[in-house]
Amino acid sequence: MVFAEDIRKTILKLAEERGPDNTFGPSEVAQRIDQGNHQDLIEQVWFVASVLIKEGKITSTPSDDEPGSKPFRFKKVAGS
């Protein structure tokens, strides 16, 4: 079972690793958590990411290279 806190920690870790100049996609987050079933986690990743965006920890940016219905990538907010 995957918990929201696990997803949150993974998003924040990726944001820290990439910094405010580089993006990462929801599928990258999901794959770090569960490579075998990462597609099943995408909606949960989006939900947790939306909370982090509201908190000002990350931001989303449009991307043409992310397949799926929500073509956005995430990145760390500068100074957070």
C-alpha positions as CSV (number, residue, x, y, z in Angstrom):
1,M,0.0,0.0,0.0
2,V,1.3,3.5,-0.9
3,F,0.6,6.3,1.4
4,A,0.3,10.0,0.5
5,E,3.2,10.8,2.8
6,D,5.4,8.4,0.7
7,I,4.4,10.3,-2.4
8,R,4.9,13.6,-0.8
9,K,8.5,12.7,0.4
10,T,9.3,11.4,-3.1
11,I,8.1,14.5,-4.8
12,L,10.0,16.8,-2.4
13,K,13.1,14.6,-2.8
14,L,13.0,14.8,-6.6
15,A,12.3,18.6,-6.4
16,E,15.4,19.0,-4.2
17,E,17.5,16.8,-6.5
18,R,16.5,18.7,-9.7
19,G,16.4,22.2,-8.2
20,P,14.3,25.1,-9.4
21,D,15.7,25.0,-13.0
22,N,14.8,21.4,-13.9
23,T,11.5,19.7,-14.1
24,F,10.2,16.1,-13.4
25,G,7.0,14.4,-14.4
26,P,4.4,12.5,-12.3
27,S,5.5,9.3,-13.9
28,E,9.0,9.7,-12.6
29,V,7.6,10.1,-9.1
30,A,5.4,7.0,-9.5
31,Q,8.2,4.9,-10.9
32,R,10.4,5.8,-7.9
33,I,7.7,4.5,-5.6
34,D,6.6,1.4,-7.5
35,Q,8.2,0.5,-10.8
36,G,5.9,-2.4,-11.4
37,N,2.6,-0.6,-10.9
38,H,3.6,3.1,-11.5
39,Q,0.7,3.8,-13.8
40,D,-1.7,3.0,-11.0
41,L,-0.2,5.7,-8.9
42,I,-0.5,8.7,-11.3
43,E,-3.7,10.1,-10.0
44,Q,-2.5,9.9,-6.4
45,V,0.7,11.7,-7.5
46,W,-1.4,14.4,-9.0
47,F,-3.4,14.8,-5.9
48,V,-0.4,15.1,-3.6
49,A,1.3,17.4,-6.0
50,S,-1.7,19.7,-6.0
51,V,-1.4,20.0,-2.3
52,L,2.3,20.8,-2.6
53,I,1.6,23.4,-5.2
54,K,-1.0,25.1,-2.9
55,E,1.7,25.0,-0.1
56,G,4.1,26.7,-2.4
57,K,6.7,23.9,-2.3
58,I,6.5,23.0,-6.0
59,T,5.0,24.5,-9.2
60,S,3.7,23.0,-12.4
61,T,4.8,23.9,-15.8
62,P,3.3,22.9,-19.2
63,S,5.1,20.2,-21.2
64,D,4.6,18.6,-24.5
65,D,6.6,15.5,-23.8
66,E,4.6,14.1,-20.9
67,P,2.0,11.7,-22.3
68,G,-1.4,11.6,-20.7
69,S,-4.4,13.8,-19.9
70,K,-2.4,16.3,-17.8
71,P,0.6,17.5,-19.7
72,F,2.4,19.1,-16.9
73,R,5.7,18.7,-15.2
74,F,6.8,19.8,-11.7
75,K,9.7,21.8,-10.4
76,K,10.9,23.2,-7.1
77,V,9.9,26.7,-6.2
78,A,13.0,28.8,-6.0
79,G,13.9,29.7,-2.4
80,S,11.9,26.9,-0.9
